[in-house]
Amino acid sequence: MLHKVVSAPINLVLKIGEKVKEEADKELYDLPTIQQKLIQLQMMYELGEIPEEAYIEKEEELLMRYEAAKRFEIEQWEQMAKKKRG
């Protein structure tokens, strides 16, 4: 009983940490999320909401994240393929 009382806050912190990591991974590695951000950025630029310099800077950042996410996805597929083979 005492163990549950003591470990409950630790378990809660761990679950919160896992959720934060999931959201961070989604932000960094989720291809549809990155694509959506690129579309939003393009729209903001075309509507004159952001200057060209800011657009170019943010676009470069998003494209780098897209490339990293794509590499991450390929690595995951390769790992799954290795596990299937034995």
trRosetta pair geometry for C-beta under 8 A, 3 or more apart (Angstrom, degrees):
i j d omega theta_ij theta_ji phi_ij phi_ji
1 4 6.0 -53 -158 29 32 109
1 5 6.8 28 149 -15 64 105
2 5 5.6 -55 -151 36 38 112
2 6 6.2 30 154 -14 70 109
3 6 6.0 -62 -147 41 28 106
3 7 5.8 10 163 -6 67 117
4 7 6.1 -63 -132 47 24 99
4 8 6.1 45 163 -47 62 100
5 8 6.2 -37 -147 5 23 117
6 9 7.8 -66 178 28 33 95
6 10 7.6 15 140 -2 64 116
7 10 5.2 -63 -156 45 53 114
7 11 5.7 55 149 -25 83 104
8 11 5.8 -55 -145 36 29 110
8 12 6.4 31 156 -21 64 106
9 12 5.5 -53 -148 35 34 114
9 13 6.4 35 154 -19 66 103
10 13 5.8 -53 -151 35 32 111
10 14 6.4 33 151 -19 65 106
11 14 5.5 -54 -148 37 33 114
11 15 6.3 32 154 -19 66 105
12 15 5.8 -54 -147 36 31 109
12 16 6.4 31 153 -17 64 105
13 16 5.7 -54 -147 38 31 111
13 17 6.2 35 152 -21 64 107
14 17 5.5 -54 -148 36 30 115
14 18 6.5 34 153 -21 64 103
15 18 5.6 -49 -148 33 33 113
15 19 6.5 33 152 -18 64 104
16 19 5.7 -55 -150 36 33 111
16 20 6.4 34 152 -19 66 105
17 20 5.7 -52 -146 36 31 111
17 21 6.3 32 154 -19 64 105
18 21 5.7 -55 -150 36 31 112
18 22 6.4 35 151 -22 65 103
19 22 5.6 -50 -149 33 33 114
19 23 6.5 30 154 -15 65 105
20 23 5.9 -57 -149 39 31 109
20 24 6.2 31 152 -19 66 108
21 24 5.6 -55 -144 39 31 111
21 25 6.1 33 156 -19 66 106
22 25 5.8 -55 -147 37 28 110
22 26 6.3 31 152 -22 63 105
23 26 5.5 -50 -148 33 32 114
23 27 6.4 33 152 -19 64 104
24 27 5.6 -53 -149 36 32 112
24 28 6.1 15 157 -6 67 113
25 28 5.9 -65 -139 48 29 100
25 29 5.2 -29 -178 31 71 117
25 30 7.4 92 129 -36 66 89
26 29 7.1 -66 -105 56 15 74
26 30 4.4 12 -161 -24 59 134
26 33 6.0 103 161 -28 80 159
27 30 7.1 24 -39 23 11 106
27 33 6.6 -111 -117 136 33 150
28 65 6.3 -125 -155 -153 58 110
28 68 7.4 -52 170 102 92 125
28 69 6.9 175 139 -80 58 99
29 68 7.4 -92 -100 114 75 90
29 69 4.4 156 -146 -122 52 90
29 72 5.1 -67 -136 83 120 156
29 73 7.5 157 -179 -51 100 83
30 33 3.9 58 92 11 112 117
30 34 6.7 164 88 -13 60 84
30 69 7.0 -75 32 -144 14 140
31 34 5.8 -57 -146 38 33 109
31 35 6.2 34 156 -20 68 107
31 66 6.9 76 -130 -141 75 78
31 69 5.4 168 -74 130 72 134
31 70 6.9 77 -95 -74 118 71
31 73 6.9 -3 -39 -48 123 147
32 35 5.5 -53 -143 38 33 114
32 36 6.2 37 156 -22 66 104
33 36 5.7 -54 -150 34 29 112
33 37 6.5 29 151 -18 63 105
34 37 5.6 -53 -150 35 34 112
34 38 6.5 37 150 -21 65 103
34 62 5.9 153 -166 -168 90 89
34 65 5.5 -163 -120 108 131 110
34 66 4.8 169 140 -85 145 82
34 69 6.0 -163 -11 9 151 158
35 38 5.6 -52 -152 33 34 114
35 39 6.6 34 150 -18 65 103
35 66 7.5 91 -65 -112 65 120
36 39 5.7 -52 -150 35 34 112
36 40 6.3 34 152 -18 66 105
37 40 5.6 -51 -144 38 33 112
37 41 6.2 38 153 -23 64 106
37 62 5.6 -159 105 -124 115 132
38 41 5.6 -53 -147 35 30 114
38 42 6.4 33 153 -21 63 104
38 59 7.0 77 -132 -129 85 76
38 62 5.2 166 -78 138 86 146
38 63 7.7 83 -101 -66 124 70
38 66 7.5 15 -49 -59 134 136
39 42 5.7 -53 -150 34 31 113
39 43 6.4 30 153 -18 64 106
40 43 5.7 -56 -150 37 32 112
40 44 6.3 34 153 -21 66 105
41 44 5.7 -53 -148 34 31 112
41 45 6.4 30 154 -18 64 106
41 50 7.7 -46 -156 42 70 148
41 55 6.4 136 169 -140 98 76
41 58 5.5 -161 -134 113 136 124
41 59 6.1 169 131 -78 146 78
41 62 6.7 -149 -6 -11 156 157
42 45 5.8 -58 -151 36 30 111
42 46 6.2 24 155 -15 66 109
43 46 5.8 -57 -143 40 30 108
43 47 6.1 20 160 -10 66 112
44 47 6.1 -64 -145 44 26 104
44 49 4.2 -83 -165 65 79 121
44 50 4.9 39 137 3 112 110
44 55 7.5 -175 91 -98 96 98
45 48 7.7 39 176 -70 31 24
45 49 7.3 -79 -63 49 22 78
45 50 5.7 -52 -86 63 63 96
45 52 7.2 79 -149 -101 111 52
45 55 4.1 62 -96 -108 128 141
50 54 4.6 -108 175 87 110 128
50 55 5.5 138 104 -59 114 84
50 58 7.7 -13 150 14 160 141
51 54 5.1 92 60 11 77 102
51 55 7.0 -137 101 -7 39 92
52 55 5.4 -56 -147 36 33 116
52 56 6.2 32 158 -20 69 105
53 56 6.0 -54 -148 35 28 108
53 57 6.3 27 155 -17 63 109
54 57 5.8 -56 -146 38 30 112
54 58 6.1 21 160 -11 66 111
55 58 6.2 -64 -145 43 24 103
55 59 5.9 25 158 -22 64 113
56 59 5.7 -56 -142 37 26 113
56 60 6.4 30 158 -21 62 105
57 60 6.0 -56 -154 32 27 110
57 61 6.7 25 151 -16 62 107
58 61 5.5 -53 -150 36 36 114
58 62 6.3 33 154 -17 68 107
59 62 5.8 -56 -146 40 31 109
59 63 6.1 30 156 -19 66 108
60 63 5.8 -56 -144 38 28 110
60 64 6.4 30 155 -20 63 105
61 64 5.9 -57 -152 34 28 110
61 65 6.5 26 151 -16 64 106
62 65 5.6 -54 -148 38 34 112
62 66 6.2 41 150 -25 66 103
63 66 5.3 -47 -146 32 34 117
63 67 6.5 37 154 -19 64 101
64 67 5.8 -51 -150 35 32 111
64 68 6.4 31 151 -16 64 106
65 68 5.6 -55 -146 39 33 111
65 69 6.1 36 153 -21 67 107
66 69 5.7 -55 -146 37 29 112
66 70 6.3 31 153 -21 64 105
67 70 5.7 -53 -148 34 31 112
67 71 6.5 31 153 -17 64 103
68 71 5.7 -53 -150 36 33 111
68 72 6.3 36 150 -21 65 107
69 72 5.4 -52 -147 36 32 116
69 73 6.3 36 152 -21 65 104
70 73 5.6 -50 -148 34 32 113
70 74 6.5 33 152 -19 63 104
71 74 5.7 -54 -149 36 32 112
71 75 6.4 34 152 -20 65 105
72 75 5.7 -54 -150 35 30 112
72 76 6.6 31 152 -20 63 104
73 76 5.7 -54 -152 33 32 112
73 77 6.6 31 152 -17 65 104
74 77 5.7 -55 -150 37 33 111
74 78 6.3 34 152 -20 66 106
75 78 5.6 -54 -147 36 32 113
75 79 6.4 34 154 -20 65 105
76 79 5.7 -54 -149 35 31 112
76 80 6.4 32 153 -18 65 105
77 80 5.7 -53 -148 36 33 112
77 81 6.3 34 152 -21 65 105
78 81 5.6 -53 -148 35 32 113
78 82 6.5 34 153 -21 64 104
79 82 5.7 -52 -149 33 32 112
79 83 6.6 33 153 -19 64 104
80 83 5.7 -55 -151 35 33 112
80 84 6.5 34 152 -21 65 105
81 84 5.7 -54 -150 34 33 113
81 85 6.5 30 154 -18 65 107
82 85 5.9 -58 -149 36 31 109
